[in-house]
Amino acid sequence: MANIKICNLQKIVLYETKARFYVVGSNNSEDLFKVLKIDRTEPTELHVNDDKLEYSRSEIQDLLRTLEVGNRTKPSKPQSQKSTAGLARTISAFGILGFVKFLEGYYIILVTKRRRVAVIGGHTIYKVEDSSMVYIPNDTFSYNKLPHPDEARYVRNFQNVDLSSNFYFSYSYDLTHTLQHNLTPVMMGTSNPGGSPSGPTVYRDNPKMKYVWNSFLWSQARNDVHLDWVTYIIHGFLGQVNINTFGRSVYVAVIARRSNQFAGTRFLKRGANSEGYVANEIETEQIVQDASVSLFKRGRYSSFVQIRGSVPGLWSQDISNMVPKPPINLDRADPYACLAASHFNQLFERYGSPVIVINLVKKRERRKREAILSEQLVYAINYLNQFLPPRDLIQYIALDMARYTKNPKLNVISRLDSIADIVVKQTGIFLSGPHLEPSLPVRPEARCDPPSDDKSFTFIKQMGVARTNCVDCLDRTNTAQFVIGKYALGHQFYCLGVLDSPKLEFDTDTVRMLEDLYEDMGDTLALQYGGSQLVHSIRTYRKLSRWTSHSRDIKQSLSRYYSNTFSDADKQSALNLFLGVYRPKLTGPSLWDLPTDYYLHHSEAMGQFTQSNRTCTQWFDMENIQALPLPYEEVKKSINSSGEESIILETPLHPECIDPYFDYYRLSELTTLMELFCINMPQSTRDFMPKTAANVSPFTVRVSQSKTKEELSSYQKSAARVLAERLITAGSPKTSNDIASSSEGTSSSDEELAETRSDISVGKSRKQELRMKDKFPSTKEVYGVEIKNPARQTISIYQRFVSVDLNSRSICPEIPSIRGRTKRCMKRATKLFPASVFSLDSSYEVTPPMVDRTSRAVYETCVLRGMVGAQPCFVEDLEIYKKFVQGKNM
């Protein structure tokens, strides 16, 4: 297995001169540097120059010093005291997101703040916390001194896409691909003339541009710079938690990748465009890893992927009339299901087969509304299945989730759990690592050659995907994906050896943490697409705390209605500008003057027809069908000389480019334990386990916090009855009013109710106190050493040592006598003589050593050079430099 390339440019400093910008990038240890030059003399063009050279620390300091001296301007008048600086430090950053132009010059976009949010296989994932736009051209070289009147408005519109809101990147891990795709071994193609290179190699797979949100920003300079300068970002959600099982940490991460194709807001982007990209398309990946080993080659990993997206078709909703639920309109008939065919062809290419469609829209309505989409989807699937092989048919599962939720006799979670059983058993889960036993039947095609020579290494792929949709793909879809993810998580834990059964119960710490992850993901995605958080949360569909959920649902409904009515148009314009769907021009209508953006997202409306060999009957690509049930994207993953699929780099390389150990632990930086991300990550034992819990296992069922009032009152009555019986048997009578008041004052927390029930069943006279030894083993059991009280002899030695130190620090007072003389009290004073070469040496202060004249002269020379600048070089130094340059250019 080839090593994953780790970008060695993680710190960036932007320097400014009158004619150029110099971007200096370095690795974490700051011993390797690269320089990027950006021309500022062209007012409307972008000229970026990358010399492809690597500099050491001393070389980059000499280069910057030379640039500073060479660009220093001389004073215009003899009376001026100083000349102006030639090189100014503008800003520090952690990555370049790209370049953008509106009506005048280009801007460079930099990541100025970042935050760690996840770790996958030792590779760190960052969230963009802040960014900055810097205008590149220098106004002194501009032909037109007056700025364009619409330039500032375009800048404000572009900045409406908040880059500090749910944008993620990594210097080494490819976030645009799934874990299964990233760990699939890179096969050496036949077109590679050099064969397998000697020594360790690294590869960098081309990202999936469908999920790269700054691909347009790099479109002008992508081919002019080294790949280490390019930072790709995804948009969506990413969260990770630590499930601690008796000291063994298992990381669970949920990644939601939002597609940049046909992206927009709720009512303005529905259905699919002419290329088959659907609205609100999001890929959700659930990654579980054993944190004891971080390397991909030796670690144990598992993942499960599912997607969501709008119903593929040409439909919309008219929002000109302010109504809560606008009617659904089919804009164009599609008898051959062309849009759905293009969409499902993309799914076969990326995920393989089977593709299981889970439709959650309503079936029965007084006035047909959502049922229109169900009929269109069923028709499209039935038509497309006529031309597919029997084993690769598109499967369809329908569930009227709204009707199940309203009916008190029906349990929607149980129905979704049965659907999850069907889905996970057919698609399977991805497994990679030694000594992994699958919990589900594995198809022969799913077992692949492992990327390691270890015979115990297991490499099983997920084949197929579950595609869930409702009308908005928000509330109902999020709950369905949570239930499927919960079912898959049980099998993932079982395969990793954490559980002895693949079944996870509700109301455990693990499921609560997973529910919080999916709730946060649902709220984040709903804010991005719908303008508010989830209207119906997972607890709503579980029918827990109905009154609290009902008030929250009303609030979120009003917030979503306000956002869709008044702010969605501005959000859509900002997205069209950010993604390059609309490109400003000096001639033509402005962005805010467009009556609609329909033709921007539909190439057929612009007269641009893509050439394809697909027909109405052969609606798929043959290479996709031939690769099934495996996804074609992973089958074609190979290294060739043309570099279309992957890029391979040979040694020698810096160690930081191969080993993620250097990137994660930062050996060159002073880091405290509390600053590590693994310590601050949400943890089951610290953040979710009740403090009074006797069982520390995160898979133990806790008493649900959502018990009804009837259950709580029954517990309180039983506790009061037992308390009355105890008082009577103890001989201390109490009135009925006192008993009632004591029952009213009983706490209704989960832990106390559990203890009350245990006291009732066991019949204990009092509640036992919880001690440290009940939760944790003793040091004798773990380390073989038992902690005991010190002996008397040891205590006396320590007391004498302390007394000697106190006597040495005691100050004896001066006592004046009758004769005028002063007597000093030397009774308890102890004088200590330090055994050191210094006259003063203690833990508080020390006498500094003497410095000779030669050392002082060297130090003064260094300080003088820093203040004045470089001195003229000697002839010997010039000869040495000439030989160095000649040897480097050879």
Secondary structure, DSSP 4 states (H G I P E B T S, - for coil): -PEEP--S--EEEEEE-SSEEEEEEE-TTS--EEEEEEE-S-SS---EEE----B-HHHHHHHHHHHHHHTPBPPSSTT---PBPS-EEEEEESEEEEEEESSSSEEEEEEEEEEEEEEETTEEEEEEEEEEEEE-S-GGG-S--SPPTTHHHHHHHHTTS-TTSSEEE-SSS-TTS-HHHHHS--EEPTT-TT-SPSS--EEEEPP-GGG-TTTTTTTTTTTTS-GGGB---EEEEEEEEEEEETTEEEEEEEEEEEPSTT---TTTS-SB-TTSPBTT-EEEEEEEEETT---TTTS-EEEEEEEE---SSSEEE--SS--SSPPEEE-S--TT-HHHHHHHHHHHHHH-S-EEEEE-S-S--SS-STHHHHHHHHHHHHHHHTTS-GGGPPEEEE--HHHHHH-TT--HHHHHHHHHHHHHHHH--EEEEET---SS---GGGB---SSS-TTEEEE----EEEEE-SSSSHHHHHHHHHHHHHHHHHHHHHTTS-SSS---TTBHHHHHHHHHHHHHHHHHHHHHTSSS-SS-HHHHTT-SHHHHHHHHHHHHHHHHHHHHHTHHHHHHHHHHHTTSS---SSS--GGG-S--HHHH-GGGGT--------SS--S-HHHHHHTTS-HHHHT-EE-TT-SSEEEEPSP--GGGT-HHHHHH-TTS---GGGSHHHHS-BIIIIIS-TT-S---TTSBPPPTT--HHHHHHHHHHHHHHHHHHHHHHT----HHHHHHHHHT----HHHHHHHHHHHHHT-SSPPPP-HHHHS--HHHHTS----PPPHHHHHHHHHHHHHHHHHH--PPEEE-TTS-EEE--SS-------SSSSSBSSS-BPPPP--HHHHHHHHHHHHHHHH-PPPPPHHHHHHHHHHHHHHH-
